[in-house]
Amino acid sequence: MIDVQRLDGKKYWINPHMIESMEQNPDLTLTMLSGKKIVVKDTPDELIHKIISYRRKIGIEAQEV
């Protein structure tokens, strides 16, 4: 799980493997595989860094081609 910050400042944890897409307009909107949308304060670069760090932590990057 990775943490994201909602617009109200509260932390929220999500499974990064459930993110279908990200769109910045102007806040970052995550669309989950379930269809749920989550608007966060994090920038796309911050979120991508968190996802990469999480995947390294659980050892997934070694399995990717």
Distance bins in CASP14 RR format, pairs under 12 A and 6 or more apart:
PFRMAT RR
TARGET T0000
AUTHOR 0000-0000-0000
RMODE 2
METHOD distances of the structure
MODEL  1
1 11 0 0 0 0 0 1 0 0 0 0 0
1 12 0 0 0 0 1 0 0 0 0 0 0
1 13 1 0 1 0 0 0 0 0 0 0 0
1 14 1 0 0 1 0 0 0 0 0 0 0
1 15 1 0 1 0 0 0 0 0 0 0 0
1 16 1 0 0 1 0 0 0 0 0 0 0
1 17 0 0 0 0 0 1 0 0 0 0 0
1 18 0 0 0 0 0 1 0 0 0 0 0
1 19 0 0 0 0 0 1 0 0 0 0 0
1 50 0 0 0 0 0 1 0 0 0 0 0
1 51 0 0 0 0 0 1 0 0 0 0 0
1 54 1 0 0 1 0 0 0 0 0 0 0
1 57 0 0 0 0 0 1 0 0 0 0 0
1 58 0 0 0 0 0 1 0 0 0 0 0
2 11 0 0 0 0 0 1 0 0 0 0 0
2 12 0 0 0 0 1 0 0 0 0 0 0
2 13 1 0 0 1 0 0 0 0 0 0 0
2 14 1 0 0 1 0 0 0 0 0 0 0
2 15 0 0 0 0 1 0 0 0 0 0 0
2 16 1 0 1 0 0 0 0 0 0 0 0
2 17 0 0 0 0 0 1 0 0 0 0 0
2 18 0 0 0 0 0 1 0 0 0 0 0
2 19 0 0 0 0 1 0 0 0 0 0 0
2 30 0 0 0 0 0 1 0 0 0 0 0
2 38 0 0 0 0 0 1 0 0 0 0 0
2 40 0 0 0 0 0 1 0 0 0 0 0
2 42 0 0 0 0 1 0 0 0 0 0 0
2 46 0 0 0 0 0 1 0 0 0 0 0
2 47 1 0 0 1 0 0 0 0 0 0 0
2 48 0 0 0 0 0 1 0 0 0 0 0
2 49 0 0 0 0 1 0 0 0 0 0 0
2 50 1 0 1 0 0 0 0 0 0 0 0
2 51 1 0 0 1 0 0 0 0 0 0 0
2 52 0 0 0 0 0 1 0 0 0 0 0
2 53 0 0 0 0 1 0 0 0 0 0 0
2 54 1 0 1 0 0 0 0 0 0 0 0
2 55 0 0 0 0 1 0 0 0 0 0 0
2 57 0 0 0 0 1 0 0 0 0 0 0
2 58 0 0 0 0 0 1 0 0 0 0 0
3 9 0 0 0 0 0 1 0 0 0 0 0
3 10 0 0 0 0 0 1 0 0 0 0 0
3 11 1 0 1 0 0 0 0 0 0 0 0
3 12 1 0 0 1 0 0 0 0 0 0 0
3 13 1 0 1 0 0 0 0 0 0 0 0
3 14 0 0 0 0 1 0 0 0 0 0 0
3 15 0 0 0 0 0 1 0 0 0 0 0
3 16 0 0 0 0 0 1 0 0 0 0 0
3 40 0 0 0 0 1 0 0 0 0 0 0
3 41 0 0 0 0 0 1 0 0 0 0 0
3 42 0 0 0 0 1 0 0 0 0 0 0
3 46 0 0 0 0 0 1 0 0 0 0 0
3 47 0 0 0 0 0 1 0 0 0 0 0
3 50 1 0 0 1 0 0 0 0 0 0 0
3 51 0 0 0 0 0 1 0 0 0 0 0
3 53 0 0 0 0 0 1 0 0 0 0 0
3 54 0 0 0 0 1 0 0 0 0 0 0
4 10 0 0 0 0 1 0 0 0 0 0 0
4 11 1 0 0 1 0 0 0 0 0 0 0
4 12 1 0 1 0 0 0 0 0 0 0 0
4 13 1 0 0 1 0 0 0 0 0 0 0
4 14 1 0 0 1 0 0 0 0 0 0 0
4 15 0 0 0 0 0 1 0 0 0 0 0
4 16 0 0 0 0 1 0 0 0 0 0 0
4 19 0 0 0 0 1 0 0 0 0 0 0
4 22 0 0 0 0 0 1 0 0 0 0 0
4 27 0 0 0 0 0 1 0 0 0 0 0
4 28 0 0 0 0 1 0 0 0 0 0 0
4 29 0 0 0 0 0 1 0 0 0 0 0
4 30 1 0 0 1 0 0 0 0 0 0 0
4 32 0 0 0 0 0 1 0 0 0 0 0
4 38 1 0 0 1 0 0 0 0 0 0 0
4 39 0 0 0 0 1 0 0 0 0 0 0
4 40 1 0 1 0 0 0 0 0 0 0 0
4 41 1 0 0 1 0 0 0 0 0 0 0
4 42 1 0 1 0 0 0 0 0 0 0 0
4 43 0 0 0 0 0 1 0 0 0 0 0
4 44 0 0 0 0 0 1 0 0 0 0 0
4 46 0 0 0 0 1 0 0 0 0 0 0
4 47 1 0 0 1 0 0 0 0 0 0 0
4 50 1 0 0 1 0 0 0 0 0 0 0
4 51 0 0 0 0 0 1 0 0 0 0 0
4 54 0 0 0 0 0 1 0 0 0 0 0
5 11 1 0 0 1 0 0 0 0 0 0 0
5 12 1 0 0 1 0 0 0 0 0 0 0
5 13 0 0 0 0 0 1 0 0 0 0 0
5 14 0 0 0 0 0 1 0 0 0 0 0
5 27 0 0 0 0 0 1 0 0 0 0 0
5 28 0 0 0 0 0 1 0 0 0 0 0
5 30 0 0 0 0 0 1 0 0 0 0 0
5 38 0 0 0 0 0 1 0 0 0 0 0
5 39 0 0 0 0 0 1 0 0 0 0 0
5 40 1 0 1 0 0 0 0 0 0 0 0
5 41 1 0 1 0 0 0 0 0 0 0 0
5 42 1 0 1 0 0 0 0 0 0 0 0
5 43 0 0 0 0 0 1 0 0 0 0 0
5 46 0 0 0 0 1 0 0 0 0 0 0
5 47 0 0 0 0 0 1 0 0 0 0 0
5 50 0 0 0 0 0 1 0 0 0 0 0
6 12 1 0 1 0 0 0 0 0 0 0 0
6 13 0 0 0 0 0 1 0 0 0 0 0
6 14 0 0 0 0 0 1 0 0 0 0 0
6 27 0 0 0 0 1 0 0 0 0 0 0
6 28 0 0 0 0 0 1 0 0 0 0 0
6 29 0 0 0 0 0 1 0 0 0 0 0
6 30 0 0 0 0 0 1 0 0 0 0 0
6 38 1 0 0 1 0 0 0 0 0 0 0
6 39 1 0 0 1 0 0 0 0 0 0 0
6 40 1 0 0 1 0 0 0 0 0 0 0
6 41 1 0 0 1 0 0 0 0 0 0 0
6 42 0 0 0 0 1 0 0 0 0 0 0
7 26 0 0 0 0 0 1 0 0 0 0 0
7 27 1 0 0 1 0 0 0 0 0 0 0
7 28 0 0 0 0 1 0 0 0 0 0 0
7 29 0 0 0 0 0 1 0 0 0 0 0
7 38 0 0 0 0 0 1 0 0 0 0 0
7 39 1 0 1 0 0 0 0 0 0 0 0
7 40 1 0 0 1 0 0 0 0 0 0 0
7 41 1 0 0 1 0 0 0 0 0 0 0
7 42 0 0 0 0 0 1 0 0 0 0 0
8 27 0 0 0 0 0 1 0 0 0 0 0
8 39 0 0 0 0 0 1 0 0 0 0 0
8 40 0 0 0 0 0 1 0 0 0 0 0
8 41 0 0 0 0 1 0 0 0 0 0 0
9 39 0 0 0 0 0 1 0 0 0 0 0
9 40 0 0 0 0 1 0 0 0 0 0 0
9 41 1 0 0 1 0 0 0 0 0 0 0
9 42 0 0 0 0 0 1 0 0 0 0 0
10 38 0 0 0 0 0 1 0 0 0 0 0
10 40 0 0 0 0 0 1 0 0 0 0 0
10 41 0 0 0 0 0 1 0 0 0 0 0
11 40 0 0 0 0 0 1 0 0 0 0 0
11 41 0 0 0 0 0 1 0 0 0 0 0
11 42 0 0 0 0 0 1 0 0 0 0 0
12 30 0 0 0 0 0 1 0 0 0 0 0
12 32 0 0 0 0 0 1 0 0 0 0 0
12 36 0 0 0 0 0 1 0 0 0 0 0
12 38 1 0 0 1 0 0 0 0 0 0 0
12 39 0 0 0 0 0 1 0 0 0 0 0
12 40 1 0 0 1 0 0 0 0 0 0 0
12 41 0 0 0 0 0 1 0 0 0 0 0
12 42 0 0 0 0 0 1 0 0 0 0 0
13 38 0 0 0 0 0 1 0 0 0 0 0
13 40 0 0 0 0 0 1 0 0 0 0 0
13 50 0 0 0 0 0 1 0 0 0 0 0
13 54 0 0 0 0 0 1 0 0 0 0 0
14 20 0 0 0 0 0 1 0 0 0 0 0
14 22 0 0 0 0 0 1 0 0 0 0 0
14 30 1 0 0 1 0 0 0 0 0 0 0
14 31 0 0 0 0 0 1 0 0 0 0 0
14 32 1 0 0 1 0 0 0 0 0 0 0
14 33 0 0 0 0 0 1 0 0 0 0 0
14 34 0 0 0 0 0 1 0 0 0 0 0
14 36 0 0 0 0 1 0 0 0 0 0 0
14 37 0 0 0 0 0 1 0 0 0 0 0
14 38 1 0 0 1 0 0 0 0 0 0 0
14 40 0 0 0 0 1 0 0 0 0 0 0
14 42 0 0 0 0 0 1 0 0 0 0 0
14 47 0 0 0 0 1 0 0 0 0 0 0
14 50 0 0 0 0 1 0 0 0 0 0 0
14 51 0 0 0 0 0 1 0 0 0 0 0
14 54 0 0 0 0 0 1 0 0 0 0 0
15 30 0 0 0 0 0 1 0 0 0 0 0
15 32 0 0 0 0 1 0 0 0 0 0 0
15 33 0 0 0 0 1 0 0 0 0 0 0
15 34 0 0 0 0 0 1 0 0 0 0 0
15 36 0 0 0 0 0 1 0 0 0 0 0
15 38 0 0 0 0 0 1 0 0 0 0 0
15 51 0 0 0 0 0 1 0 0 0 0 0
15 54 0 0 0 0 1 0 0 0 0 0 0
15 55 0 0 0 0 0 1 0 0 0 0 0
15 58 0 0 0 0 0 1 0 0 0 0 0
16 22 0 0 0 0 0 1 0 0 0 0 0
16 30 0 0 0 0 1 0 0 0 0 0 0
16 32 0 0 0 0 0 1 0 0 0 0 0
16 33 0 0 0 0 0 1 0 0 0 0 0
16 38 0 0 0 0 0 1 0 0 0 0 0
16 42 0 0 0 0 0 1 0 0 0 0 0
16 47 0 0 0 0 1 0 0 0 0 0 0
16 48 0 0 0 0 1 0 0 0 0 0 0
16 49 0 0 0 0 0 1 0 0 0 0 0
16 50 1 0 0 1 0 0 0 0 0 0 0
16 51 1 0 1 0 0 0 0 0 0 0 0
16 52 0 0 0 0 1 0 0 0 0 0 0
16 53 0 0 0 0 1 0 0 0 0 0 0
16 54 1 0 1 0 0 0 0 0 0 0 0
16 55 1 0 0 1 0 0 0 0 0 0 0
16 56 0 0 0 0 0 1 0 0 0 0 0
16 57 0 0 0 0 0 1 0 0 0 0 0
16 58 0 0 0 0 0 1 0 0 0 0 0
16 60 0 0 0 0 0 1 0 0 0 0 0
17 32 0 0 0 0 0 1 0 0 0 0 0
17 33 0 0 0 0 1 0 0 0 0 0 0
17 51 0 0 0 0 1 0 0 0 0 0 0
17 54 0 0 0 0 1 0 0 0 0 0 0
17 55 0 0 0 0 1 0 0 0 0 0 0
17 58 0 0 0 0 1 0 0 0 0 0 0
17 60 0 0 0 0 1 0 0 0 0 0 0
18 30 0 0 0 0 1 0 0 0 0 0 0
18 31 0 0 0 0 1 0 0 0 0 0 0
18 32 1 0 1 0 0 0 0 0 0 0 0
18 33 1 0 1 0 0 0 0 0 0 0 0
18 34 1 0 0 1 0 0 0 0 0 0 0
18 35 0 0 0 0 1 0 0 0 0 0 0
18 36 0 0 0 0 1 0 0 0 0 0 0
18 38 0 0 0 0 0 1 0 0 0 0 0
18 51 0 0 0 0 0 1 0 0 0 0 0
19 28 0 0 0 0 0 1 0 0 0 0 0
19 29 0 0 0 0 0 1 0 0 0 0 0
19 30 1 0 1 0 0 0 0 0 0 0 0
19 31 1 0 0 1 0 0 0 0 0 0 0
19 32 1 0 0 1 0 0 0 0 0 0 0
19 33 1 0 0 1 0 0 0 0 0 0 0
19 34 0 0 0 0 0 1 0 0 0 0 0
19 35 0 0 0 0 0 1 0 0 0 0 0
19 36 0 0 0 0 0 1 0 0 0 0 0
19 37 0 0 0 0 0 1 0 0 0 0 0
19 38 0 0 0 0 1 0 0 0 0 0 0
19 40 0 0 0 0 0 1 0 0 0 0 0
19 42 0 0 0 0 0 1 0 0 0 0 0
19 44 0 0 0 0 0 1 0 0 0 0 0
19 47 0 0 0 0 1 0 0 0 0 0 0
19 48 0 0 0 0 0 1 0 0 0 0 0
19 50 0 0 0 0 0 1 0 0 0 0 0
19 51 1 0 0 1 0 0 0 0 0 0 0
19 54 0 0 0 0 0 1 0 0 0 0 0
20 29 0 0 0 0 0 1 0 0 0 0 0
20 30 0 0 0 0 1 0 0 0 0 0 0
20 31 1 0 1 0 0 0 0 0 0 0 0
20 32 1 0 0 1 0 0 0 0 0 0 0
20 33 1 0 1 0 0 0 0 0 0 0 0
20 34 0 0 0 0 1 0 0 0 0 0 0
20 35 1 0 0 1 0 0 0 0 0 0 0
20 36 0 0 0 0 1 0 0 0 0 0 0
20 37 0 0 0 0 0 1 0 0 0 0 0
20 38 0 0 0 0 0 1 0 0 0 0 0
21 28 0 0 0 0 0 1 0 0 0 0 0
21 29 0 0 0 0 1 0 0 0 0 0 0
21 30 1 0 0 1 0 0 0 0 0 0 0
21 31 1 0 1 0 0 0 0 0 0 0 0
21 32 0 0 0 0 1 0 0 0 0 0 0
21 33 0 0 0 0 1 0 0 0 0 0 0
21 35 0 0 0 0 0 1 0 0 0 0 0
21 37 0 0 0 0 1 0 0 0 0 0 0
21 38 0 0 0 0 0 1 0 0 0 0 0
21 44 0 0 0 0 0 1 0 0 0 0 0
21 47 0 0 0 0 0 1 0 0 0 0 0
22 28 1 0 0 1 0 0 0 0 0 0 0
22 29 1 0 0 1 0 0 0 0 0 0 0
22 30 1 0 1 0 0 0 0 0 0 0 0
22 31 1 0 0 1 0 0 0 0 0 0 0
22 32 0 0 0 0 0 1 0 0 0 0 0
22 37 0 0 0 0 0 1 0 0 0 0 0
22 38 0 0 0 0 1 0 0 0 0 0 0
22 39 0 0 0 0 0 1 0 0 0 0 0
22 40 0 0 0 0 1 0 0 0 0 0 0
22 42 0 0 0 0 1 0 0 0 0 0 0
22 43 0 0 0 0 0 1 0 0 0 0 0
22 44 1 0 1 0 0 0 0 0 0 0 0
22 45 0 0 0 0 0 1 0 0 0 0 0
22 46 0 0 0 0 0 1 0 0 0 0 0
22 47 1 0 0 1 0 0 0 0 0 0 0
22 48 0 0 0 0 1 0 0 0 0 0 0
22 50 0 0 0 0 0 1 0 0 0 0 0
22 51 0 0 0 0 1 0 0 0 0 0 0
23 29 1 0 1 0 0 0 0 0 0 0 0
23 30 0 0 0 0 1 0 0 0 0 0 0
23 31 1 0 0 1 0 0 0 0 0 0 0
23 37 0 0 0 0 1 0 0 0 0 0 0
23 38 0 0 0 0 0 1 0 0 0 0 0
23 39 0 0 0 0 1 0 0 0 0 0 0
23 40 0 0 0 0 0 1 0 0 0 0 0
23 44 0 0 0 0 1 0 0 0 0 0 0
23 47 0 0 0 0 0 1 0 0 0 0 0
24 30 0 0 0 0 0 1 0 0 0 0 0
24 39 0 0 0 0 0 1 0 0 0 0 0
24 40 0 0 0 0 0 1 0 0 0 0 0
24 41 0 0 0 0 0 1 0 0 0 0 0
24 42 0 0 0 0 0 1 0 0 0 0 0
24 43 0 0 0 0 1 0 0 0 0 0 0
24 44 1 0 1 0 0 0 0 0 0 0 0
24 45 0 0 0 0 0 1 0 0 0 0 0
24 46 0 0 0 0 0 1 0 0 0 0 0
24 47 0 0 0 0 0 1 0 0 0 0 0
24 48 0 0 0 0 0 1 0 0 0 0 0
25 31 0 0 0 0 0 1 0 0 0 0 0
25 37 0 0 0 0 0 1 0 0 0 0 0
25 39 0 0 0 0 1 0 0 0 0 0 0
25 44 0 0 0 0 0 1 0 0 0 0 0
26 39 0 0 0 0 0 1 0 0 0 0 0
26 41 0 0 0 0 0 1 0 0 0 0 0
26 43 0 0 0 0 0 1 0 0 0 0 0
26 44 0 0 0 0 0 1 0 0 0 0 0
27 37 0 0 0 0 0 1 0 0 0 0 0
27 38 0 0 0 0 0 1 0 0 0 0 0
27 39 1 0 1 0 0 0 0 0 0 0 0
27 40 1 0 0 1 0 0 0 0 0 0 0
27 41 1 0 0 1 0 0 0 0 0 0 0
27 42 0 0 0 0 1 0 0 0 0 0 0
27 43 0 0 0 0 1 0 0 0 0 0 0
27 44 0 0 0 0 0 1 0 0 0 0 0
27 47 0 0 0 0 0 1 0 0 0 0 0
28 37 0 0 0 0 0 1 0 0 0 0 0
28 38 0 0 0 0 1 0 0 0 0 0 0
28 39 1 0 0 1 0 0 0 0 0 0 0
28 40 1 0 1 0 0 0 0 0 0 0 0
28 41 1 0 0 1 0 0 0 0 0 0 0
28 42 1 0 1 0 0 0 0 0 0 0 0
28 43 1 0 0 1 0 0 0 0 0 0 0
28 44 1 0 0 1 0 0 0 0 0 0 0
28 45 0 0 0 0 0 1 0 0 0 0 0
28 46 0 0 0 0 1 0 0 0 0 0 0
28 47 1 0 0 1 0 0 0 0 0 0 0
28 48 0 0 0 0 0 1 0 0 0 0 0
28 50 0 0 0 0 0 1 0 0 0 0 0
29 35 0 0 0 0 0 1 0 0 0 0 0
29 36 0 0 0 0 0 1 0 0 0 0 0
29 37 1 0 1 0 0 0 0 0 0 0 0
29 38 1 0 0 1 0 0 0 0 0 0 0
29 39 1 0 1 0 0 0 0 0 0 0 0
29 40 1 0 0 1 0 0 0 0 0 0 0
29 41 0 0 0 0 0 1 0 0 0 0 0
29 42 0 0 0 0 0 1 0 0 0 0 0
29 44 0 0 0 0 0 1 0 0 0 0 0
29 47 0 0 0 0 0 1 0 0 0 0 0
30 36 0 0 0 0 1 0 0 0 0 0 0
30 37 1 0 0 1 0 0 0 0 0 0 0
30 38 1 0 1 0 0 0 0 0 0 0 0
30 39 1 0 0 1 0 0 0 0 0 0 0
30 40 1 0 0 1 0 0 0 0 0 0 0
30 41 0 0 0 0 0 1 0 0 0 0 0
30 42 0 0 0 0 1 0 0 0 0 0 0
30 44 0 0 0 0 0 1 0 0 0 0 0
30 47 1 0 0 1 0 0 0 0 0 0 0
30 48 0 0 0 0 0 1 0 0 0 0 0
30 50 0 0 0 0 0 1 0 0 0 0 0
30 51 0 0 0 0 0 1 0 0 0 0 0
31 37 1 0 1 0 0 0 0 0 0 0 0
31 38 0 0 0 0 1 0 0 0 0 0 0
31 39 0 0 0 0 0 1 0 0 0 0 0
31 40 0 0 0 0 0 1 0 0 0 0 0
32 38 1 0 0 1 0 0 0 0 0 0 0
32 40 0 0 0 0 0 1 0 0 0 0 0
38 47 0 0 0 0 0 1 0 0 0 0 0
40 46 0 0 0 0 1 0 0 0 0 0 0
40 47 1 0 0 1 0 0 0 0 0 0 0
40 50 0 0 0 0 0 1 0 0 0 0 0
41 47 0 0 0 0 0 1 0 0 0 0 0
42 48 0 0 0 0 1 0 0 0 0 0 0
42 49 0 0 0 0 1 0 0 0 0 0 0
42 50 1 0 0 1 0 0 0 0 0 0 0
42 51 0 0 0 0 0 1 0 0 0 0 0
43 49 0 0 0 0 1 0 0 0 0 0 0
43 50 0 0 0 0 0 1 0 0 0 0 0
44 50 0 0 0 0 0 1 0 0 0 0 0
44 51 0 0 0 0 0 1 0 0 0 0 0
45 51 0 0 0 0 0 1 0 0 0 0 0
45 52 0 0 0 0 0 1 0 0 0 0 0
46 52 0 0 0 0 0 1 0 0 0 0 0
46 53 0 0 0 0 0 1 0 0 0 0 0
47 53 0 0 0 0 0 1 0 0 0 0 0
47 54 0 0 0 0 0 1 0 0 0 0 0
48 54 0 0 0 0 0 1 0 0 0 0 0
48 55 0 0 0 0 0 1 0 0 0 0 0
49 55 0 0 0 0 0 1 0 0 0 0 0
49 56 0 0 0 0 0 1 0 0 0 0 0
50 56 0 0 0 0 0 1 0 0 0 0 0
50 57 0 0 0 0 0 1 0 0 0 0 0
51 57 0 0 0 0 0 1 0 0 0 0 0
51 58 0 0 0 0 0 1 0 0 0 0 0
51 60 0 0 0 0 0 1 0 0 0 0 0
51 61 0 0 0 0 0 1 0 0 0 0 0
52 58 0 0 0 0 0 1 0 0 0 0 0
52 59 0 0 0 0 0 1 0 0 0 0 0
52 60 0 0 0 0 1 0 0 0 0 0 0
52 61 1 0 0 1 0 0 0 0 0 0 0
52 64 0 0 0 0 0 1 0 0 0 0 0
53 59 0 0 0 0 0 1 0 0 0 0 0
53 60 0 0 0 0 0 1 0 0 0 0 0
53 61 0 0 0 0 0 1 0 0 0 0 0
54 60 0 0 0 0 1 0 0 0 0 0 0
54 61 0 0 0 0 0 1 0 0 0 0 0
55 61 1 0 1 0 0 0 0 0 0 0 0
55 62 0 0 0 0 1 0 0 0 0 0 0
55 63 0 0 0 0 1 0 0 0 0 0 0
55 64 0 0 0 0 1 0 0 0 0 0 0
56 62 0 0 0 0 1 0 0 0 0 0 0
56 63 0 0 0 0 0 1 0 0 0 0 0
56 64 0 0 0 0 0 1 0 0 0 0 0
END
